[in-house]
Amino acid sequence: MKNSFRVHAALLFVTLIYAAAYSLSKDIMPRYAGPFGVVALRIAGAALFFGVLSRLVTQDRIRGRADTVRSILCGIIGIGLNQLLFFAGLNLTSPINASLIQTVAPIVVVLASAVLLGEKITPTRTLGILLAAVGAALIILGRGHGAATVPGQDGTLGNVFILLNATAFGIYLVIVTPLMRKYHPFTVLSRIFLVGAVVAVPVGWQQVTAIEYARLPLFIWAELVYMVVFLTILAYLLNNWALKYASPALLGVYVYLQPVLAAVIAILLGKDVFTWGKFLQALLIFAGVWLVSRRPKEVLPEGVEPVPLEPVQD
């Protein structure tokens, strides 16, 4: 029971961290810092932290050409490209739109698994993919309130960036899994964040140097620290720990909870507004993700009980 509580607490805390980031990022971008500058600071800080932590905690190292290439791909796709696309998109679109579009990542995982691992896509999952695609398309093509926060910005382009970000993250989840199973998590995180820094820092360096640090208000400094310490380092640490114990069903609950919390926070902070159109789009995406996340029923031998989908107990 104690471990079950810790798993729920970790997943809820991570969900709150991600949900708040959608609105807090809008305070920073683009007035005080460009999106690529924020990404460069985030990834560089995390690369330094995980690099030191990996040396202190474990002597495990990634070995072999195949694993080295896989780790480089994870760093490029899952850290560098993923974060650059996310902040570029969030800079242009609204917090609610971004959080809803990001929930299609589990669908990308299924599609990537079908292409890379040869897994079959059932008719139920096909229906789910179509429903989620319709919901995402309505958001991407919509031009309602909150599509863009600054005159002249392209909310549609921002939505496309977020969709590409969700796609990159979904592919990353598929290709990083073998590394996480084979090596210590800190070893993997150290390597992929180092690769991500090599990608993101040159892209965002000009925006990093353009920040007027001496003129930043205290709350912006606090939010920048939040982006590095909470959104990057702490969220990755808690996520990796919780994934060892959380079931697919439990993870699905928090996939749905994140956009709900993001919407509530955005509305309370005045960063976005709720509309019935967004509610319909959310229903389509949630229904699609739920159908895709359902596993085909397994025919078990007589006398064998199914494993319950709940946190593992100590």
C-alpha positions as CSV (number, residue, x, y, z in Angstrom):
1,M,0.0,0.0,0.0
2,K,2.9,2.4,0.8
3,N,4.4,1.8,-2.6
4,S,1.0,2.3,-4.3
5,F,0.6,5.7,-2.6
6,R,4.1,6.7,-3.7
7,V,3.5,5.7,-7.3
8,H,0.2,7.8,-7.4
9,A,2.0,10.7,-5.6
10,A,4.9,10.6,-8.1
11,L,2.6,10.5,-11.2
12,L,0.3,13.2,-9.9
13,F,3.2,15.5,-9.1
14,V,4.7,15.0,-12.5
15,T,1.3,15.6,-14.1
16,L,1.0,18.9,-12.1
17,I,4.5,19.9,-13.2
18,Y,3.7,19.4,-16.9
19,A,0.2,20.9,-16.6
20,A,1.5,24.1,-15.0
21,A,4.4,24.4,-17.5
22,Y,1.9,25.2,-20.4
23,S,0.8,28.4,-18.7
24,L,4.1,29.4,-17.0
25,S,5.9,29.2,-20.3
26,K,3.6,31.9,-21.7
27,D,4.9,34.3,-19.1
28,I,8.5,33.8,-20.3
29,M,8.0,33.5,-24.1
30,P,8.4,35.6,-26.2
31,R,8.7,38.7,-24.0
32,Y,11.6,37.7,-21.9
33,A,13.2,34.8,-23.8
34,G,12.8,33.1,-27.1
35,P,11.6,29.5,-27.1
36,F,14.9,28.0,-28.3
37,G,16.7,29.9,-25.6
38,V,14.5,28.3,-22.9
39,V,15.1,24.9,-24.4
40,A,18.9,25.4,-24.5
41,L,18.9,26.4,-20.8
42,R,16.7,23.5,-19.9
43,I,18.7,20.8,-21.7
44,A,22.1,22.2,-20.8
45,G,21.1,22.3,-17.1
46,A,19.7,18.8,-17.2
47,A,22.7,17.4,-19.1
48,L,25.1,18.8,-16.5
49,F,23.0,17.4,-13.6
50,F,22.5,13.9,-15.0
51,G,26.1,13.7,-16.2
52,V,27.4,14.4,-12.6
53,L,24.7,12.1,-11.1
54,S,25.5,9.3,-13.4
55,R,29.2,9.4,-12.4
56,L,28.3,9.4,-8.7
57,V,25.6,6.7,-8.7
58,T,26.7,4.1,-11.2
59,Q,29.7,2.9,-13.2
60,D,27.3,1.5,-15.9
61,R,28.1,2.7,-19.4
62,I,26.4,2.3,-22.7
63,R,28.3,-0.2,-24.8
64,G,28.3,-1.5,-28.3
65,R,27.7,0.2,-31.7
66,A,23.9,-0.6,-31.8
67,D,23.2,0.8,-28.3
68,T,25.4,3.8,-29.0
69,V,23.5,4.6,-32.2
70,R,20.2,4.1,-30.4
71,S,21.1,6.4,-27.6
72,I,22.2,9.1,-30.1
73,L,18.8,8.8,-31.9
74,C,17.0,9.0,-28.5
75,G,18.9,12.2,-27.7
76,I,18.2,13.8,-31.1
77,I,14.6,12.8,-31.4
78,G,13.4,12.6,-27.7
79,I,15.4,15.5,-26.2
80,G,16.7,18.0,-28.8
81,L,14.0,17.8,-31.5
82,N,11.2,17.0,-29.1
83,Q,11.8,20.1,-26.9
84,L,12.6,22.5,-29.7
85,L,9.3,21.6,-31.4
86,F,7.3,21.8,-28.1
87,F,8.5,25.3,-27.1
88,A,8.3,26.6,-30.6
89,G,4.7,25.4,-30.8
90,L,3.7,26.5,-27.3
91,N,5.1,30.0,-28.2
92,L,2.5,30.2,-30.9
93,T,-0.5,28.3,-29.7
94,S,-2.6,28.3,-26.5
95,P,-2.0,26.1,-23.4
96,I,-5.2,24.1,-23.8
97,N,-4.6,23.4,-27.5
98,A,-1.0,22.3,-26.8
99,S,-2.0,20.0,-23.9
100,L,-4.8,18.3,-25.9
101,I,-2.7,17.7,-29.0
102,Q,0.1,16.2,-26.9
103,T,-2.2,13.4,-25.7
104,V,-1.9,11.8,-29.1
105,A,1.6,10.5,-28.1
106,P,0.2,7.1,-27.1
107,I,-1.2,6.7,-30.6
108,V,2.2,7.5,-32.1
109,V,3.7,4.8,-29.8
110,V,1.2,2.2,-31.2
111,L,2.0,3.3,-34.8
112,A,5.7,3.4,-34.2
113,S,5.5,-0.1,-32.6
114,A,3.7,-1.4,-35.7
115,V,6.3,0.0,-38.0
116,L,9.4,-0.7,-36.0
117,L,8.4,-3.8,-34.0
118,G,5.8,-5.4,-36.3
119,E,3.0,-5.2,-33.8
120,K,-0.5,-5.6,-35.3
121,I,-3.1,-2.8,-35.3
122,T,-6.5,-4.1,-34.5
123,P,-9.8,-2.7,-35.9
124,T,-10.5,-1.1,-32.5
125,R,-7.2,0.7,-32.5
126,T,-7.8,1.8,-36.1
127,L,-11.1,3.4,-35.0
128,G,-9.3,5.1,-32.1
129,I,-6.6,6.5,-34.4
130,L,-9.2,7.9,-36.7
131,L,-11.2,9.5,-33.8
132,A,-8.0,11.1,-32.3
133,A,-6.9,12.3,-35.8
134,V,-10.2,14.1,-36.3
135,G,-10.0,15.7,-32.9
136,A,-6.4,16.8,-33.5
137,A,-7.2,18.1,-36.9
138,L,-10.1,20.2,-35.6
139,I,-7.7,21.8,-33.1
140,I,-4.9,22.3,-35.6
141,L,-7.2,23.9,-38.2
142,G,-9.3,25.8,-35.7
143,R,-8.9,29.6,-35.3
144,G,-10.9,30.2,-32.2
145,H,-10.0,32.2,-29.1
146,G,-6.5,31.5,-27.8
147,A,-5.1,30.2,-31.0
148,A,-2.3,32.7,-30.7
149,T,-1.3,35.1,-27.9
150,V,0.6,37.7,-29.9
151,P,-0.7,39.5,-33.0
152,G,0.9,38.2,-36.1
153,Q,1.6,34.7,-34.7
154,D,0.4,31.7,-36.5
155,G,-1.6,29.5,-34.1
156,T,-2.1,26.8,-36.8
157,L,1.7,26.5,-37.2
158,G,2.1,26.3,-33.5
159,N,-0.5,23.4,-33.3
160,V,1.4,21.6,-36.1
161,F,4.7,22.0,-34.1
162,I,3.0,20.5,-31.0
163,L,1.7,17.6,-33.1
164,L,5.2,17.0,-34.5
165,N,6.5,17.2,-30.9
166,A,4.0,14.5,-29.8
167,T,5.1,12.4,-32.7
168,A,8.8,12.8,-31.8
169,F,8.0,11.9,-28.2
170,G,6.0,8.8,-29.2
171,I,8.8,7.5,-31.3
172,Y,11.3,8.2,-28.5
173,L,9.3,6.1,-26.1
174,V,9.5,3.2,-28.4
175,I,13.3,3.4,-29.2
176,V,14.4,4.3,-25.6
177,T,12.6,1.3,-23.9
178,P,15.4,-1.3,-24.7
179,L,18.0,1.0,-23.3
180,M,16.0,1.6,-20.1
181,R,15.7,-2.1,-19.6
182,K,19.3,-2.8,-20.2
183,Y,21.1,0.1,-18.4
184,H,20.8,2.1,-15.3
185,P,18.3,5.0,-15.9
186,F,20.9,7.6,-15.0
187,T,23.3,6.2,-17.5
188,V,20.7,6.5,-20.3
189,L,19.5,10.0,-19.2
190,S,23.1,11.2,-19.0
191,R,23.8,10.1,-22.5
192,I,20.6,11.3,-24.2
193,F,20.6,14.7,-22.5
194,L,24.2,15.2,-23.6
195,V,23.3,14.4,-27.2
196,G,20.2,16.7,-26.8
197,A,22.4,19.5,-25.6
198,V,24.7,19.1,-28.6
199,V,21.5,19.6,-30.8
200,A,19.7,22.3,-28.8
201,V,22.4,24.6,-27.5
202,P,23.7,25.7,-30.9
203,V,20.2,26.3,-32.1
204,G,19.2,28.3,-29.0
205,W,22.5,30.0,-28.1
206,Q,21.7,33.3,-29.8
207,Q,18.4,33.5,-27.9
208,V,20.2,32.6,-24.7
209,T,22.7,35.5,-25.1
210,A,19.9,37.8,-26.1
211,I,18.1,37.5,-22.7
212,E,18.5,40.6,-20.5
213,Y,19.2,38.7,-17.3
214,A,19.8,41.8,-15.2
215,R,16.3,43.1,-16.0
216,L,14.4,39.8,-15.5
217,P,11.7,40.1,-12.8
218,L,12.0,37.8,-9.9
219,F,8.9,35.7,-10.9
220,I,10.5,35.1,-14.4
221,W,13.7,33.9,-12.7
222,A,11.6,31.6,-10.6
223,E,9.8,30.2,-13.7
224,L,13.1,29.7,-15.5
225,V,14.3,27.7,-12.5
226,Y,11.1,25.8,-12.6
227,M,11.7,24.9,-16.3
228,V,15.1,23.5,-15.5
229,V,14.7,21.9,-12.1
230,F,11.1,20.8,-12.0
231,L,10.0,20.4,-15.6
232,T,13.2,18.7,-16.7
233,I,15.2,17.2,-13.9
234,L,12.6,16.3,-11.3
235,A,9.9,15.2,-13.8
236,Y,12.3,12.8,-15.5
237,L,13.5,11.4,-12.2
238,L,10.0,10.8,-10.9
239,N,8.7,9.5,-14.2
240,N,11.5,6.9,-14.5
241,W,11.0,5.7,-11.0
242,A,7.1,5.5,-11.3
243,L,7.3,3.6,-14.6
244,K,8.9,0.7,-12.8
245,Y,5.8,0.1,-10.8
246,A,2.9,1.7,-12.7
247,S,0.6,-0.4,-14.9
248,P,-0.6,0.7,-18.4
249,A,-4.1,1.4,-17.0
250,L,-2.7,3.6,-14.3
251,L,-0.5,5.5,-16.8
252,G,-3.6,6.0,-19.0
253,V,-5.4,7.8,-16.2
254,Y,-2.7,10.4,-15.9
255,V,-2.5,10.8,-19.7
256,Y,-6.1,12.1,-19.6
257,L,-5.6,14.1,-16.4
258,Q,-2.7,16.3,-17.7
259,P,-4.8,18.3,-20.3
260,V,-7.6,18.7,-17.7
261,L,-5.2,20.2,-15.1
262,A,-3.5,22.2,-17.8
263,A,-6.9,23.7,-18.9
264,V,-7.9,24.5,-15.3
265,I,-4.5,26.2,-14.5
266,A,-4.6,28.1,-17.8
267,I,-8.2,29.4,-17.2
268,L,-7.4,30.3,-13.6
269,L,-4.3,32.2,-14.6
270,G,-6.1,33.9,-17.5
271,K,-3.9,32.3,-20.2
272,D,-6.8,30.6,-22.1
273,V,-10.6,30.2,-22.1
274,F,-12.8,27.1,-22.2
275,T,-15.1,26.6,-25.2
276,W,-17.6,23.9,-26.1
277,G,-15.6,23.4,-29.3
278,K,-12.5,22.5,-27.3
279,F,-14.6,20.2,-25.1
280,L,-15.8,18.3,-28.2
281,Q,-12.2,18.1,-29.6
282,A,-11.0,16.8,-26.2
283,L,-13.7,14.1,-26.2
284,L,-12.7,12.9,-29.7
285,I,-9.0,12.7,-28.7
286,F,-9.7,11.1,-25.3
287,A,-12.0,8.5,-26.9
288,G,-9.4,7.8,-29.6
289,V,-6.5,7.4,-27.1
290,W,-8.6,5.2,-24.9
291,L,-9.5,2.8,-27.8
292,V,-5.8,2.7,-28.9
293,S,-4.6,2.1,-25.4
294,R,-6.8,-0.9,-24.9
295,R,-4.9,-4.2,-25.2
296,P,-6.4,-7.1,-27.1
297,K,-7.9,-9.7,-24.8
298,E,-5.6,-12.5,-24.1
299,V,-6.9,-16.1,-24.0
300,L,-5.3,-17.5,-20.8
301,P,-4.9,-21.2,-20.1
302,E,-7.5,-22.7,-17.8
303,G,-6.8,-21.9,-14.2
304,V,-4.6,-18.9,-14.9
305,E,-5.8,-15.6,-13.4
306,P,-5.2,-12.3,-15.2
307,V,-2.7,-9.9,-13.7
308,P,-4.5,-6.8,-12.1
309,L,-3.7,-3.5,-13.7
310,E,-2.6,-1.6,-10.5
311,P,0.6,-0.4,-8.9
312,V,2.9,-3.2,-7.7
313,Q,2.8,-3.5,-3.9
314,D,5.8,-3.7,-1.6
